[in-house]
Amino acid sequence: MVETAKEPALIFLFGATGDLARRKLYPALYELFEQGHEFAVIGLARKQHTHESYRSMVDRALKPDAVQRKAFLDRFYYQPLDILQPEHFAFLKNISDQINAHYHLKGNRLFYLSLAPRFFGLAAKNLKKAGLTETDGWKRLVIEKPFGHDLKSAEELNNELLSVFQEEEIYRIDHYLGKDMVQNIEALRFANPIFESVWNHRSIANVQITLSETLGVGDRASYYDQTGALLDMVQNHIMQLLTLTAMEPPGRFEPDDIRAEKVKVLRSIRPLSSDAVTNQIVRAQYVKGVMPDGTPASGYLDEENVAPDSETETFIAARLFIDNYRWTGVPFYIRTGKRMAAKSTEVVIQFKDIPNNPYLNEFKNIGPNLLVIHIQPDEGLSLKLNVKQFGDHGDTLPIAMNFISNSPKHQIKKHDAYERLLSDCLRGDSTNFTRWDEVAYSWSLTDSIAATWKDIPLNTYEAGTMGPSASDRLLALDGFRWWPLTRME
């Protein structure tokens, strides 16, 4: 992959007083500043702030040992702005021109919209009307998920953005693509012939992707009750994990080549027919239960701001097939849910058994070989093997060969996902951002699932479990089972 240069830029941060900015964006920007990225920031929000009070707010988001904090904070400015007031953008034009000249930023502009999605299109249009997108340097637009709420709304939003920005200037951010182990899926596959040579239907029995959360909906209930697990997690995070796991090696490791291979995977996912949907999809909602630590947990319908008759799913599992030569006949099982027994994101590759293997009859405890990609909370790899026990009885013993990158034994400097993705934005590397056709095919799949909801019963599962029993039956159709989530030692 071609290394792109660090260039100076003026960052327009919409939603500058919000939770995401304070928790993730300001600490990430500080790390980039320490690494030599040159930028200035204009914070934008409806709240009233002076430059000084805004800098104080940013300062509170930084780590205590930030040695370059004053030089960093001096590059932050604040402009009150209401998206609904076009005249506010005219004021923004004046201050941005002054800051660009003062810091010699060459007209490079990064617009980061940490806003409610309904404001994306309007913000882009008002930027254009005020002349903010007319610049001698480059311009890039960064937007957070969700990108629409179905294919139709996503197309409408995309058309609005394309009236102002070119496709290559739009960076649709999914923070999962900035995680170390997500980015390592490509390296694991394509830098290791031992895996790539068996990464196909001849050697792999099934693939399991799990993204489980122990938390309930919390203060996101109003938003979540309108979306559910399908739109909140499957349409974006899980589809990204699936495409990275299943994609073909790109001809070149360039952004468009990599993203084109991901699109091919989405296009190859077998359509979900209404006749077979009950054998392919499980949806459920959590009821009261007890979490593994003994803490009682209320049911979803008892959460604040949730409609008492809500049928929003908090859990979804699916059995998918990718109809191409590499993956023909291999089921991909996905599941995600809230109030589950463990917080974990992992990909499990289960390899096929040897046909007519005599060891299966002679020895106990022989299990399948598993390659587990641990994404969070552990970050690493685990390869499950069978070995002979020492002693006379000769039984086999399952063992795991582990590598965990976030272990105290490994003195590896960790980079936050937003730090990595913001760096990519500033350098113009779009590899880890979703292209429009990728978004469109992903929405097509989730729309087809949502269209079958009337045929799928809403199961329930107790908080503190790994979902409804119907999820287990989904795998049993093919003679498989979910592998338990385990922490790495």
PAMIBA-651067 format. One record per residue: residue in one letter; x, z, y of N, C-alpha, C, O in turn. Coordinates in steps of 0.2 Angstrom, whole numbers, plus 5000, padded with zeros to 4 digits. Atoms other than C-alpha are relative to their C-alpha. Layout:
REM residues N
AXZYXZYXZYXZY...
//
This chain:
REM residues 489
M500450004994500050005000500450005006500950045007V499650014994500749955017499950065004499450095006E500049944995501250105028499849985007500249935009T500150024993500450095045500350055005500450105003A499649964995501250155061499550055003498950045004K500449964996500650305071500049975007500549965010E500150034994499950245087499750065004499350095002P500449954996499350355102499349985001499149925000A500850025000497450365104499750055004499950115005L500449954997496150445114499450014996499049964994I500549985005494850535103499450025004499450075007F500649984997493050545109499650044994499450014989L500349965006492350695098499350025002499250075006F500749984999490450695099499850054995500050054989G500149945004489750855092500550055001500750094996A499449974999491250945099499950084999500450124998T500149925000490451125099499750014993499550074992G500349995006489751105081500450034995501050044996D499749965005490151195065500649964997501149984995L499550045003491051045057500749995005501250005002A499450014996492251025072500450065000501050065000R499649945000492651205073500350024993500950054993R499749985007492951235054500549954997501049974994K499650055003493751065050500449965004501049955003L499750054996494150945064500650035004501150005004Y499549984995495151055076500650024996501250014998P499449985004496251135062500449944997501049934997A499750065003496550955055500449975006500949945004L499750034994496950885072500750045002501250015004Y499449964998498251025075500549984995501149974997E499550025005499150985059500249935001500849925000L499750074998499250805064500450005006500949965006F499649994994499850855081500750024998501250005001E499449975002501250955072500449944997501049944997Q499750065003501650795062500249945004500549905002G499850054996501950695077499549955002499749905006H500650054997500250605080499950025007499950075009E500149994992500050575099499349985001499149935000F500750014998498250595105499850055006500150105007A500449954996497150675118499349994998499149954995V500750005002495350725115499550025005499750065010I500649984995493750725125499550034996499249994992G500549975003492550845118499349995003499349995009L500650024997490750795120499450034996499450034990A500649975003489150895117499550025006499750015012R500549984995487550955127500250065003500050075009K499849944997488251125130500450005006500949955006Q499650004994489051165146500650044999500650104997H499349985000490951195146500449985005500349925007T499550034996492351185157500649984996500649994990H499450025004494051115151500350064997500550074991E499749945002494651295150499650044995499950064990S500449975005493151365141500049974993500049994988Y499950045006493251225129500650014996500650014990R499449995003495051245125500050074997500350084992S500049935003494751435122499649994993499850034988M500450005006493451385109500449964994500449984989V499650035004494651265101500650044997500750044991D499449955002496051395101499750054995500150064990R500249955005494951515091499949974993499950004988A500050035007494851385077500749984997500749964991L499350015003496751375075500250064996500050114997K499749945004497751475063500450045005500750015010P499649954995498651625071500749985001501049995007D499350024999500351555068500249935003500749905002A500050064998500051395077500550005006500350025012V499449994995501751385087499949955006500249965011Q500150054995501251225097499350005003499149955006R500750004998499551285102499949985007499449955009K500150014993499851275121500049925001499649895005A499950074999500451095120499449964997499249915000F500650035004499051055108499450005005499049955006L500649984996497651135119500049965007499549945009D500050034993498251055135499849935000499649905005R500250075001497750885128499250004998499049944997F500750005001495950935126499650015007499750055011Y500550014994494550895139499350004998499249994992Y500749995001492750925140499549965005499649975011Q500550044996491250815146499350024997499249994992P500749995003489450875144499749935000499849895004L500350065001488450735137499450014996499450044990D500650005004486750705131499949934998499949885002I500150075003486550555119499549965003499549905004L500650034997484850515127500149985007499649955010Q499950024993485550495144500649955001501149975002P499550054999486450335147500550015006501149995005E499549994994487150385164500650054998501150045002H499549955002488150525155500649964998501249984999F499550045003489150385147500449975006501049955005A499650024995489650315164500550055003501150035005F499549944998490450485169500550004995501150014997L499550005006491350475152500549955001501149955000K499650064999492050305156500650025005501150005005N499649984995492850375172500650054998501250044999I499549955002493750525164500449974994501049994994S499650035005494250425149500649955002501149955000D499550054997495150295160500650045003501250025002Q499549964997496050435169500550034994501150034995I499649975005496650525153500449954996501049964994N499650065003497150355145500649995004501249985001A499550014995498250325160500550055000501150045000H499649954999498950495161500550014994501150034994Y499649995007499550505142500349934998500649934992H499850075002499950315141499849994993500249984988L500350015007498750295126499949934998499649924993K500150075001498750105127499349974999499249924996G500750025001496850095127499850014993499249984992N500249995007496750145109499550065000499650115003R500649955000495050235106499750014993499549974990L500349985006494350335091499450045002499450095005F500649974998492550375093499750044993499650004988Y500249965006492050515080499350035002499250075006L500749984999490150545079499950054995499650044989S500249955004489950715072499350025002499250085005L500750004997488050695076499550004994499749984988A500650025005486350695067500049925000500149895005P500050075002486250525059499649955005499749905006R500550034996484750475070500349985007500049935010F499750024994485950465085500649954999500849935005F499550045000487250355078500049935004500449915007G500150074997486550185083499950015008500249965011L500150004992486050245101500750025003500849995008A499449984997487750325104500449945000500849935005A499650075000488650155099499749965006500149935009K500350054994487450055111500250035007500449995011N499849974994487750175125500750005002500949995008L499350014999489650165123500149935002500549925007K499950074998489549975124499749995007500049965011K500350014993488349985140500550035005500550005011A499649974994489550095149500749975000501249995004G499450035000491049985145500650034996501150024997L499549965003491950115134500349964994500849984992T499750045006492149985119500449945003500749914998E499550054997493049865131500650035001500750065006T499349974999494849905129500549954998500449914994D499450045002496549825128500350024994500749984990G499849975006496949935113499549994994499049954995W500550005006496049955096499450055001499550105005K500649955000494350045094499850014993499849964989R500249985006493750135079499450055000499450095005L500649965000492050215075500050044993500150014988V500049965006492050365063499350034999499150075004I500649975001490350425056499950044994500250024989E500149955005489850565045499449984996499049944998K500650025004488650545030499450055003499550105006P500250055004487250525027499949935004499749945010F500050074997487250335031499349984999499249944994G500750025001485350315032499750054994500050094992H500449965005484050385020499849964994499549994989D500150055006483750235009500349935002500649935008L499750064998484350055009499749975006500149945010K500350034994483149995022500350035006500550005011S499849974994483650125035500849995001501049995006A499350015000485450105030500249935003500649925007E499950074997485349915034499850005007500249975011E500250004992484449945051500650045004500850015009L499549964996485850075056500649955000501049955005N499450045000487249955050499949945005500449935008N500150054995486449815061500150025007500449995011E499949974993486449925076500850015001501050005007L499349994999488249975073500449935001500949935005L499650065000488849795070499849965007500249915008S500150034994488049745087500650035005500650005011V499549974995489449855095500749994997501249985000F499450005003490849865082500149954994499549934991Q499950055006491649745069500050054993500150114994E500049965007491449805050500750034999500750094997E499349975001493349835050500250065005500650095004E499949944995493149955065499650064998499650115002I500549945002491850065056500350044994500450014989Y499749955005492550215046499450054998499350095001R500549965003491150285035500350064996500650044991I499649955003491850455031499750044994499150064995D500249965006491650545014500550054999501050024996H499449965000492750695014500250014993500850034992Y499750005007492850694995500549954999501049964994L499450055001493950534996500650035003501150005002G499449974997495150645006500350054995500950084997K499849945004495350774992500649974995500649914993D499450025003497050764983499949984993500149924991M500150025007496450754965499549945000499649904995V500450075000495150614970500549955001500449894998Q499550054999496550514977500549994994500849944993N499650005006497550554961499749964994500149954990I500350045005496350464950500349944999500449914994E499750065001497050304954500750004998500949964993A499349995002498850364952500050014992500449994989L500049985007498450444935499849944996500249934991R500250065004497650274929500649955000500849934995F499650064999498750144936500850015000501249964999A499349985001500450234936500250024994500850044993N499949975007500350294918499749954995499149954993P500250055005500250154905499750044994499350014991I500349975006499850284892499350015001498950024996F500749994999498150314900499749935001499149924998E500450074998497750134907499949964993499449924993S500150045006498050064889499450024996499249984992V500649975004496650174882499450015004498950045002W500549994996495550174897499449955000499349905004N500550065001494150064890499550034994499650084991H500649985005492650064877500350014993500050044989R499749995007493850054862500350074999500350094993S499749935001494550224865499650065003499750115001I500449944997493350324876499350004998499049954997A500749995003491750394869499550015006499049985005N500549994994490950454886500450035005501050055005V499749974994491350504903499550055003498950035004Q500449954997490650664911500250025007500850045008I499849984993490650694930499550065002498950055002T500449944998490050864936500250025007500850035009L499949974993489850924954499550065000498950055002S500549945000489051104953500250055005500850065007E500049954995488751234966499750064998499250064995T500449945001488351414965499650025005499150065004L500449994994487651424982499349975000499249924996G500650034999485851394986500049965006500549935008V500050044994485251295001500250035006500450005011G499849974995485551425013499749985007499149975007D500350024993485351375032499949925000499749905005R500150075000485251195026499349984997499249924996A500650015003483551215019499549945003499249904999S500550044997482551115032500349924999499949884997Y499850065002483750965029500049984993499849934991Y500050015008483950985010499349994998499249944993D500750015003482050995007499849935001499349904998Q500250074999481950815014500549954996500349894996T499650055003483350745004500150024992499949974988G499949985007483750844988500749984997501149945000A499450015004485150824975500249935000500849915001L499850085001485050634973500349985006500849945006L499750034994485350594991500550045003501050015006D499449954997486450744996500649994996501249994999M499450015003487650714982500249944996500749924995V499950055004487350574970500249935004500749905002Q499950064996487250434983500749995003500949935004N499450004997488950474990500650034996501049994993H499449975003490150594982500049984992500649964990I499950025008489750564963500149934999500549914995M499950075000489650374966500749995001501049944998Q499350014999491350384973500550024994500949984992L499649985006492050484958499949954995500449934991L500150045006491250364946500349935001500649904997T499650064998491950204955500750004999501049964996L499349995001493650274955500250004993500849984991T499949995007493550324937500049934996500449924992A500250065004492850154931500349935003500349884999M499850064997493650024943500649964996500950004993E499450045002494849884938500650015004500550025010P499450004995496649884944499949945005499849895003P500050054994496649794961500649954999501149974997G499550055000497649634963500650035004501250025003R499549974996498549724977499750075002499150085003F500349934998498449904983499950005008500350045012E500250014993497749855000499250035000498950024996P500649974999496149935007499449954997499049984994D500650045003494949785004500049984993499549984990D499950025007495649744987499750064996499450064991I500249945004495349924981499250015001498950034996R500749994999493649934989499649954997499049964995A500350055003493149774982499950014992499450004989E500149985007493449834964499550064999499250064994K500649945000492349994968499349975000498949994997V500750044999490949874973499849974994499349974992K500150045006491149774957499750054995499350044991V500249955005490849944947499250015002498850014997L500749994998489249974957499549954998499049964996R500450065002488649804954499849994993499449964991S500150005007488849824936499750054996499550054990I500449945003487849984933499449974998499049945002R500650025003486449944922499450025004499350085005P500649984996484749944932499650054996499650044989L500449955003483650094928499349974999498949975004S500750025001482050024920499550065000499750114998S500549945000480450124922499850024993499650074992D500249985007480150114903500550054997500350094993A499549965003481750194899500350065004500750105002V499849954995481950314914500050074998500450114999T500049935002481450474905500650014995500750074994N499449995005482950444893500650005004501250005001Q499450024996484150414908500050055006500650065008I500049954994483650544922499750064998499150074995V500349945001483350724922500050035007500550035011R500049974994482750814938499750074999499350084995A500349935000482451004941500150035006500550015011Q500049954994482251144953500250074998499950094993Y499849935002483051314952499450055001499150055007V500449954999481951464950500450075000501050064999K499649944999482451644952500450024993500250004988G499649985005483851714941500550045002500550075007V499449954998485451814940500649964999500849924994M499450034999487151744945500550034995500450094993P499549975005488651764933500350075002500550114998D499749934998489251914944499550055000499650115003G500549955000487652004942499550005006499150045006T500450014994486851954959499449974999499449914996P500650045000485051914959499949955005500249955010A500150064995484551744966499349985000499049984995S500750025000482851694972500049934998500549894998G500150075002482051534967500049955007500049985012Y500050054994482051374978499450015004499550005010L500649994996480251394983500050065004499550065009D500049944996480651564990500550005005500650055009E499550004995482051505001499649995007499149955007E500250014993481751505020500049935002500549905001N500050074998481151345027499949954995500049894996V500250055006480651265010499350015000499050064999A500850015001478851205008499850044994500150034989P500249975006477951314996499849964994499849984988D500250055005477351164986500649954999500449894996S499550055000479051074987500149974993500250024989E499750035006479550954973500749975001500849934997T499350024999481250924980500550034994500450084992E499549985005482550924966500650035002500950015007T499349964998484051044967500549984994501150004995F499650025005484750974951499849934997499249914997I500150075003484950794944500549994995501150004996A499650035005485750724928499849934999499249924999A500250075001485850544924500549974994501150004994R499650045005486450434909500149935002499649895002L499950074997487250274916500449964996500849994992F499550055004488050124908500249955005499949925009I499750054996489250004916500149944996500549944991D500050055004488949834909500549955002500449895005N499450044999490649754910500450004993500350054989Y499650005006491949714897500450074998500450094993R499649945001492949874899499650064998499850104994W500449945001491549994898499349994996498950034996T500650015004490249914887499850054995500250074991G500249955005489250044877500250075002500050124998V499749934999490150194885499550035005499450015011P500549974995488850314893500450045005500950085004F499749964994489350394910499450055001498950035004Y500549944998488450564912500250035006500850055007I499849974994488350634929499550065001498950054999R500549944998487550804935500350035006500950045007T499849964994487550904951499450045001498850025000G500549954999486551054956500250065004500850075005K499949944997486351204966499850064996499550064991R500149935004486351394960500149994993499850014989M499850015006487251344945500550054998500750095002A499649955003488351454934500750005003501150055003A499350004998490051394941500049955006499649905006K499950054994490651304957500649964997501149984996S499550045003491651154950499849935001499349915002T500150075000491950974952500649974996501249994997E499650025004492750884938499849944996499249924996V500250065004492850724928500350014993500950024992V499849995007492950734909500049934996499549904996I500050065004493550584899500150034992500650064990Q500049985007493150614880500249944996499949884996F499750055004494150504868499650004994499450054991K500350015007493450434852500450034995501050044995D499749975006493750514835500349944996500149884997I499750055004494850414823499549994994499350044991P500450025006493750324810500250034993500850024992N499849985006493750404793500650045000501050044995N499449965000494950534798500050064995499550104995P500049955005495350644783500150075002499950124999Y499949934997495850794794499350035002499350095001L500649974998494050814799499750044994499350084995N500249975006493650864781500450064998500250104994E499649955003495150964777500250065005500350115003F499849954995495451064793499450025005498949985006K500549984996494351174804500249995008500849985009N499850004993494251174823500349945003500649945009I499850064997494650994826499549985005498949965004G500550024994493850944843500349935002500949915001P499850074997493950774852500650015005500650075009N499549994994495450744864499649995007499249945007L500350004993494850774882500550005005501050035005L499650004994495650724898499650035006499149995007V500449974995494950834912500450005007500950025007I499850004994495250794930499750055004499150055006H500349954996494950954940500149995007500749985010I500050024993494550924958499950065004500350075009Q500049944997493951094964499650054995499250034991P499549964996494151244964500749994998501249995002D499350025002495651204953500149935002499749895002E499850074999496651044957500549994995501150014996G499550025005497550974942499749964995499249934995L500250045006497450894925500150054994500550094994S500049965006497050964908499949954994499549914994L500150055005497350864892499950054993500450094992K500249965006496550944876500249964994500049914993L499750035006497450914860499950054994499650104995N500149965006497350974842500750014997501149964996V499349995003498951054834499950054994499450084993K500049965006499251144817500250075002500750085005Q499849934999499251334818500750014995500849984990F499549985004500851414812499750054995499350094996G500249965006500651504795499849964994499949904994D500150035006500151464778499349974999499249924995H500750025001498251434780499949925003499549895001G500050074998498551264790499449985004499349925005D500550034996497051264801500349975007500849995008T499850024994497151174817499850045006499350085005L500149964994497151244834499949965006500449925008P500150044994496451164850500550035006500550095007I499649974994497751184865499949955006499649905005A500150044994497751124883500749995003501050045004M499450014996499251044892499750005007499449955009N500349994994498851094910500549995006501150015005F499650004994499551044927499550025006499049995006I500549974994498751144942500450005006500950035007S499650004994499351094959499950055005500450065009N500249954996498551234968500250074997499950125000S499749945003499451364957500550035005500950005008P499449974996500551494966500749984998501249995001K499350025002501951434955500249945003500849925003H499850074997501951264964500050015008499550025011Q500050004992502551274982499949935003500349905006I500250064997501651124987499650015006499150045006K500450004994501051105005499349964999499349904998K500750035001499151075004499849975007499949995012H500350034994498350955016499250004999499049974994D500850005000496450975020499849925000500149885002A500350065001495350825016499949965007500149905008Y500150034993494950795035500649995003500749945007E499450024997496750805040500249934997500549895001R499850065003497150665028499649945002499949895004L500450064998495650555033500149995007500049935009L499850014993495950585051500649965002500749925006S499350045000497750525049499949934998500149895002D500250075002497050375040499749965006499849905007C500450034995495850335054500549985006500549935009L499550014994497250355068500549944998500749905002R499550055002498450235057499649944998500049894997G500350075001497050105054500049994992499949934990D500050015007497050135035499350024997499150084997S500749995002495250115028499950004993499450004991T500149995007495650135010499550054997499150044993N500449955002494750295008499450015004499150075005F500650004997493250255018499549944997499849894994T500550045003491650165012499849945004499749945010R500250064997491349985016499349994999498950024995W500750005000489649925020499749974993499250004991D500350035007489349825003500050064995499550064991E500049945005489849984994499450055001499150074997V500649964998488550085004499449974997498950004995A500650035001487249955001499850004992499350024990Y500150005007487449944982499950074997499550084993S500149935001487550134981499250025001498950054997W500749994998485850144990499549964995499049994994S500450035004485150014979499950044993499350044991L500149965006485450124964499650065001499250074997T500449944999484850284971499349985002498850025000D500750024998483250194978499749984993499150004993S500350015007482950134960499850064996499350064993I500149935003483050314954499450035003499050055000A500549964996481950384968499349964999498850004999A500650045001480650244964499750024994499150014992T500349975006480450324947499850074999499650094994W500149925000480150504952499350014997499350064993K500649985002478350494948499950004992499550034989D499950005008478850454929500450064998500450064991I499549955003480050594928499750075002499650095008P500249944999479450774926500550045004501150045003L499649954996480150914938500150064995499750104995N499949945004480951034926500250065005500350055011T499749954997481551204931500650034996500650024990Y499449975004483151304927500150075004500050075010E499949944997483551484931500750005004501249975001A499450004996484851514945500550044995500350094992G499449975004486551564937500149964993500549984989T499950045006486351434923500349935001500449925007M499750074998487051254921499549955000499649894998G500650054999485351174923499550004994499650054990P500550005005483851134912500249984993500749944993S499950025007483851114893499949924999500349894995A500150075000483250934896500749965002500849904999S499450034999484950894903500550004994500849954993D499650005007485750944886499749944996500149914992R500350055005484550824877500249935002500249894998L499850064998485050684888500649984996500749924995L499450025003486750684880499950004992500249964989A500249995007486050734863499849934997499849914991L500350075002485250554863500649964997500549924992D499450045002487050484860500450044995501050024994G499649965004487650634849500650035004501150065001F499549964996488650714863499750065003499150085002R500249944996488650874873500450015006500949985007W499649994994489150934890500650054998500550094994W499549955002490851014889500050055006499950045011P500049944995490951184897500550005005501149975004L499550004994491751204914500550064999500350114997T499549955002493351304912500550005006500749955009R499449994995494651374925500649994996500750014991M499350015003496451324922500450065001500350105006E499649935000497651464918500749985003501150025004
//
